[in-house]
Amino acid sequence: MDETMRLMAANWWLILLRGIAAILFGIVTLIWPGLTVFALLLVFGAYAIFDGALTLVTAFQRRNSDERWWAWALDGLLSITIGVMALFWTGPTALAFIIWMAIWGVIAGIFRIVAAIRLRNEIDGEWALGLSGLLLLIWGILMATLPAAGLLSIAWLIGTFALLIGISLIVLSFHLRKLKTA
């Protein structure tokens, strides 16, 4: 097993935490779909910062063994930036929030798909990372094309995709855990 895979397998729990965070975010969104834009911004902001921080940890652990570690770092910085914006720039309209989330979903989705393609010959279960990227990409496109939809439908869309993304990340983490023990 090469150094990159050893690091990913050794830190499988980071991806597990990201999946759990996504599922918790999705559940909260589905249970209370009538949340105000402000509350949704706070919940999403906290999730995006947490996800971004864990992605940055992954990036810096990979920097000595992966020449493209910067893509992970860029994904993490993008998530943190969008999270901070969601927490501290609450005055703009819900439309601005939808656009922010759409852009984040598309870019982060592309990064994850690229990472899955790069890892396809190195790990079993790379499809889970690719699936999380594809779901994020679809989610971002849907958010961009349906900005006039009501907050309730947006909340259901956000919650559903967060659950699916979380599940795919958890599946990937368990594949990495098996790889660690192998």
C-alpha positions in Angstrom: 0.0 0.0 0.0 1.5 3.4 -0.9 1.9 6.3 1.5 -1.3 8.1 0.3 -3.5 5.1 0.9 -1.8 4.4 4.2 -2.7 7.9 5.4 -6.2 7.7 4.1 -6.8 4.3 5.7 -5.2 5.5 9.0 -7.5 8.5 9.1 -10.7 6.7 7.9 -12.4 8.2 11.0 -12.2 11.7 9.6 -14.3 10.7 6.6 -16.7 8.9 9.0 -17.0 12.1 11.0 -17.8 14.1 7.8 -20.5 11.6 6.9 -22.0 11.7 10.4 -22.0 15.5 10.3 -23.7 15.4 6.9 -26.4 13.0 8.2 -27.0 15.1 11.3 -27.3 18.2 9.2 -29.8 16.4 6.9 -31.9 15.1 9.7 -32.1 18.5 11.4 -33.1 20.0 8.1 -35.8 17.4 7.4 -37.3 17.4 10.9 -37.7 21.2 10.9 -38.2 22.2 7.3 -39.9 25.4 8.2 -36.7 26.8 9.7 -36.1 30.5 9.0 -33.4 31.4 6.5 -31.3 32.7 9.5 -31.5 29.4 11.3 -30.8 27.4 8.2 -27.8 29.6 7.5 -26.5 28.9 11.0 -26.9 25.2 10.8 -25.4 25.0 7.3 -22.6 27.4 8.2 -21.6 25.2 11.2 -21.7 22.1 9.1 -19.6 23.6 6.2 -16.9 24.9 8.6 -16.7 21.5 10.3 -16.5 19.7 7.0 -13.9 22.2 5.7 -11.8 21.9 8.8 -11.7 18.1 8.5 -10.9 18.3 4.8 -8.0 20.7 5.6 -6.7 18.2 8.1 -6.8 15.5 5.4 -5.1 17.9 2.9 -2.2 18.6 5.2 -1.7 15.0 6.1 -1.5 14.2 2.4 0.9 17.0 1.4 4.1 14.9 1.6 2.7 12.0 -0.3 0.2 13.5 -2.8 1.3 16.3 -5.2 -2.4 17.3 -5.6 -3.0 17.7 -1.9 -3.8 21.3 -2.7 -7.1 20.2 -4.2 -8.2 18.8 -0.8 -7.0 22.1 0.8 -9.0 24.2 -1.7 -12.1 22.1 -1.1 -11.6 22.6 2.7 -11.0 26.4 2.3 -14.1 26.7 0.1 -16.2 24.9 2.7 -14.9 27.1 5.5 -15.4 30.3 3.5 -19.0 29.4 2.6 -19.6 28.4 6.2 -18.3 31.7 7.6 -20.3 33.6 5.0 -23.4 31.7 6.0 -22.8 32.5 9.7 -21.8 36.2 9.5 -23.4 37.6 6.4 -27.1 36.9 7.2 -28.5 40.1 5.8 -28.7 39.1 2.1 -31.7 37.3 0.7 -32.4 33.6 0.6 -31.5 33.7 -3.1 -27.9 34.7 -2.3 -27.8 31.8 0.2 -29.1 29.4 -2.5 -26.5 30.6 -5.0 -23.7 30.2 -2.4 -24.7 26.7 -1.7 -25.1 25.9 -5.4 -21.6 27.1 -6.2 -20.2 25.2 -3.2 -22.0 22.0 -4.3 -20.8 22.1 -7.8 -17.2 22.9 -7.0 -16.9 20.5 -4.1 -18.7 17.8 -6.1 -16.2 18.1 -9.0 -13.2 17.9 -6.6 -14.6 14.7 -5.0 -15.3 13.1 -8.4 -11.8 13.9 -9.5 -10.4 12.4 -6.3 -12.4 9.3 -6.7 -11.2 8.9 -10.3 -7.6 9.3 -9.1 -8.1 6.7 -6.4 -10.0 4.1 -8.5 -7.0 1.8 -8.8 -5.8 2.4 -5.3 -8.8 1.6 -3.1 -11.9 -0.6 -3.1 -14.9 1.6 -2.6 -13.8 4.7 -4.3 -17.2 4.8 -5.9 -18.5 6.1 -2.5 -16.4 9.2 -2.8 -17.4 9.6 -6.4 -21.0 9.2 -5.5 -20.8 11.8 -2.8 -19.2 14.1 -5.4 -21.9 13.3 -8.0 -24.6 14.0 -5.4 -23.1 17.3 -4.4 -22.8 18.2 -8.1 -26.4 17.3 -8.8 -27.5 19.1 -5.7 -25.6 22.3 -6.7 -27.1 22.2 -10.2 -30.6 21.7 -8.8 -30.1 24.6 -6.3 -28.9 26.9 -9.2 -31.8 26.0 -11.5 -34.6 26.1 -8.8 -33.8 29.4 -6.9 -37.4 30.5 -6.9 -38.6 27.4 -5.2 -40.1 27.8 -1.7 -37.9 27.5 1.4 -39.7 24.4 2.4 -38.8 22.5 -0.8 -35.3 23.8 -0.6 -35.0 22.5 3.0 -36.3 19.1 1.9 -33.8 19.1 -1.0 -30.9 20.1 1.2 -31.8 17.5 3.9 -32.2 14.7 1.4 -28.9 15.3 -0.4 -27.1 15.8 3.0 -28.3 12.4 4.1 -27.2 10.7 0.8 -23.8 12.4 0.9 -23.4 11.4 4.5 -24.2 7.8 3.8 -21.8 7.6 0.9 -19.0 9.1 3.0 -19.6 6.7 5.8 -19.5 3.8 3.4 -16.2 5.1 2.1 -14.8 5.4 5.6 -15.6 1.7 6.3 -13.9 0.7 3.1 -10.8 2.6 4.2 -11.0 1.1 7.7 -11.0 -2.4 6.2 -8.0 -1.4 4.1 -6.2 -0.2 7.2 -6.7 -3.6 8.9 -5.7 -5.5 5.8 
